[in-house]
């Protein structure tokens, strides 16, 4: 197995890399390790690296790629490796073709990183050290974030919350690799339990953002309100509050208060054939919840709420369906659609009044609970 490990200074790459190395029986190394080893050799690359490093210069991209690729072709890496912090930029990432199986990003905040490093050795801590770390963090955000996005797009990236304990971070990393640690050592792990992750909340609370986040985690997303939008489009109507309400009432009058789940059951079942977790964007009525629970049993209700004026402001900025908001719509959803009990029964409730980054940090916690915890 070939693994690439990323994280800002203090994220725990060395700790987790060495731990994984012992568990998976593959070597853990960094480009620094590679260059130091190569510099000791009396070869063409040995001389080049030694002279370049002695001059205080960085190894250029082209040469770095050749050196790293050649080094990793050695016998001791034939069964795989854990490579720390490489590729360092987008050019290297796009050019590095060594059959990487998984890219793991151990995510901690800049503040947490500085606290950890400041506490490593009180005798040697000084302002220069902290300043140097801040510079390295800045370089990571500038040059390495595009690398992470590259690996996310091609489906290799896994994000792990590095704020947890060493043991729990290791457990999440192993599970992301399809492994679990038992009494008799490592065994293959896969999610056995199917979970329906249903997002409930008023317009503008952040349901769509949450659904998009889980979609990036490769969970299939089914938006219940799409049924309404499709009928409105078919009939050539304007998608406003009044027409939206009339179509919803028509659908529920014909099919019951659990109509939107009932009509989507075949689609949900089909998605469960390909994924252990299916996301429902926009569960509303309590009857929908009961119907889904009866059919699928394992449901995780995620409630997303935000202050009224914040929700309305977000909705006005929407490119589509920006007119589907206001006090009247809120009453329709909470009272007429019986959403109140559904929100009250949430397994987790996120107050989404802050930044998208803060919201996604909370969503990452939900992702780990649902995917790794409900197995």
Steps between C-alpha positions, in 0.01 A plus 500: 500500500635842398387782729572873495465689829430874527455745786637829630787491754373352827214309338650169610630365168815352651312337790228355277738415217725293726198333661355406160842379389512244782141392444514468122863381485600759243766772540424858599717768342509863387671686217744632761592141583537420130722799428722436804548137397566589137750772601712231671528294183782540251270519200389767252197581711704480819736771383217714365297486822802557724616805302148647472427459871844637596424812297175545694286452191182298445511193276312603178170329415630292208797363692291443815254285304777294342685450829190405701362268230836327456548464876153350551571237234751335736435151633403607852204697365358231269218422747415866551594798713367792705634820348491815715434833333558424134396617242548854629338691214246450222764444231654216700157350579395492135836359388552244779386163363591238756164329542395677822210314666389752760578859602431579867475858626527529880313823564565726799458876540797737475444593865510137614818445299677790670386387847634148439836617368541762773447228760742244356809631675479790742880532513539575130178690434556852369342761275719397204367142520138616506564744215658224293203269563256775401693541174485124432125501566457793260698312232282192555178696447639671190661205322358181649127582513478482116668157523229382740228627265667312214489173693144572617386537139648166398350325802814416698476753786382413850481769770559395860434723803840525665360663816393162637720269708790315336307174538182629338683674215678172431170309505344741248806478277493121503128491420553743211746240367251217548673364813421460868723402791380206709646261757662297225640794306368673190196371315309636204226747591199616308180670606240226548209704632295706258413848629253754363641843589204741485556877513214709641480879531319813388589674171839674521620302802768324292346171386637530146849586625490196728377278215782626275755428774380140536493462122872586499540208742350287221165447670212504248256786567125494430328839520134445591389842376611410147160333449327837551744687275457242220117528503514881503736492203283247311192723542687815400432672832709758685682343793375733775362446851136469388559251217746306715242470777220396264709224339620370839141491629385322184772234532426440869125499447540227241776295669485586871717712732791261446473540120848637433672206671254243365549616140879488543526154659597324173771760436634470857514121476689523173757732654546263796613237251806717433555685829467421871385856570230688307429867571149650493509874435186659645302258714203690639194338653502274803302252287791490251733415786273219624463358149876510439569342840255219429657429159871545577530482883840667535437872466726781618310830519718807457323822596643824360374830641596867468365836615206620290663813356817307412289242313308766309822679406651178365188423298503841333853425372393170342525476122191276487187473719598827678131596532406190700538651845341715766282463810211349300723226361642431848149451643405273211803278564487488880123482550332384179774252409548391862876560496524599867516143640753400235741775605436422867597135443834587337790275601724806459408866471737749336449874553627642173535873568873523427738443212491219248831373643349469849193327356712251306705423811178391672391305192831314507415384853161375377667321209733314738215410737283363221762328289742367761285497813177341371669188359 
